[in-house]
Amino acid sequence: MPSWDDCAFQSTERQDQLIFTLLGGVVAHLGARCRVWDPPVGRCGCSASEALMGRNHTVVEMGANDGLHMSNSFFFSKTLGWRALLIEGNPEVYKRISLHRPEAERVNALVGNPMHFPPNGRAPFFSFYRPGDSEKRDTTRDWETGLSGIAAPNSSNEALRSAADARRYAAR
């Protein structure tokens, strides 16, 4: 059974660790922070059966951000060797996927039924990402890559519940 001393799990709420264990993998310190920028002491050891290894598996991530920060698929492609399809709607964030995940297939698109985006299948996309090539100084507080989208009353994020809310939030 292949094992690694420093598995990097990038998802925010450790969904990648949970999915990995549900598939039969083992994480030495399940629930610990194990991101690429954490000190080596914070990394997690892990192991997987041969059946979980290789390019005969594919992971699809919608809302892939920049392919690294808050990524649910990073571990599966980087450690286990899975093929990855990364879909990201924010054009600024999408540009960075090729830096972090050059091996992945990448698509710059929104996923959903355009008829649900009023009016007439069109809606403004609000991006709260840093423009251009500016990098964040503190990647541990990386909320910006995940806060973009189309305003909708049922949005799980209060900043995107209406176009007016999104404009106010972006002005901050």
N, C-alpha and C positions, 0 to 999 in steps of 0.2 A: 504494500500500500504506500504510494508516494506521500511524503510529508514535507512540510516547510516550516522553518522557524519564524518567519516574518511575513505572514499573510496580510495583505492590505485590503481591508474592507472599507469602502468609501461611502456607503449609504448613510443618510442622516440618522435614521432610527434603527440601524443595523438589520434592515430587511434582508440584505445579502447574506449575512451570517445565518439568519433563520432559514432562508430558502436552501442554503448550502446544507445545513443540518437535516432539513426535511428530505433532501435528496440522498442522505446517507453520509455526508461529510462530517468531520469532527473539528470543532474549534476548541482549542485548549482553554481559552478564557472567554467563553460565550458571553456576549454583551459588552465586552471591553471595547474601548476606542482603539482602532487598529488602522489608522489612515496612513498614507505614504508620508505625510509631514510630521506624524507623531514620532517621538524619540523611539529608538529601537526597543527600549524597555516596555513601551506601550504597544508593541506589535504582538500579534497573536500567532501562536503556532497552530497549524491545522494539518489535516490529512484527508485524503480522498481515495476511494477505490479506483482502480484502473478504468472501470466503467464510466466514471465521471470525467475522464480525461479526453482531450482531443477535439479536433475540428468536425467530428461527426455530430457535435452539439451546436446549437445556435441560441443566442440570447438576443431578444429584441427589447430595446428601451425607448419608450416614448417619453419625451421630456428629458432628453439625455444631457441637457445643460452643455458643459464644455467637455464631457467625456471623462472627467476626473472628479470634480467637486460634486458631492452628493450623488455619485453614480451608483446605481444598483447593479450594474453589469460589469464594472471594472474588474472585480475579482475573478469572475467567470472567464473573461477573455484573457486577462494578463496571467493568471496563475494556472487555470485549468486548460487554457488553450482553445476555448470555445470561439467560434465565429460570432461576430456581433453586428447587428444592424442598429444604428443609433439615429433616432429621429428627434430633431430639435426645431421648434418653430421660430425662436428668436434668432434673427440673422447675425447679431453681434456675438452671441454665445456660440452659435454654430461654427463661426470662423475658427474658433479655438479647438474644436474637436480634432481636427487633423494634427494639431500639436501634441495632444495627449493620447490619441488613439489612431495613429496613422494606418493601422492594420484593419480598422473597422470600415464597414460600409456605412456611408453617411447620407442622410436625407434632410434637407432644410424644408420642413413642411409642418403644418398643423394637422392634427388627426381629429377628425370629427365630421359631422354632417354640416356642410356649408349653409344649409337652410335653417340651421339652428343659430346661425350668426346673423342677427338682424342688423341693419335692414337689408333685404334682398340678398342674403348670403354674404354680405360684407360687414366687417366690423373693424374698428381700429385696434391694432395690436399695441399694447403698452409694454415697453421694455424698461426695466429698472436696472439694467446692467451697465457697468462702466463702459463708456464709449471708447472706440479705437483700440489702441494697444496698451492702455493703462492697466496695470495689474493691481490686484488687491494686496495690501501689505500683510493682512492677517487672515489667512485662509481658514482658520478655525472659526471665524465668524462670517462665513461665506453665504449669507442669506441672499445676496443679490442675484446669484446665478439661478435661483429657483423662483424668483418673484417676477414673473413676466407672464403675459397672456392677454386674453380677451375678457373685457369686463362683462360680468353676468350676475344677476341677482342671487344666484345660488352658489357663487364662488366660495370656496373654502377659505379664501384669503380676503379679509375685509378691504384691503386696498384695491381689489378688483371687483367689488360688488356693483359698481357703476362706473361709467366713464368719468363722472365728476369726482368720485372718490379716487380713481386712478390718477387723474390730473393733479389733485391736491397732494397725493402721496408723492408723485414724481417731483413736484415743486419743492418738497423738502429735501 
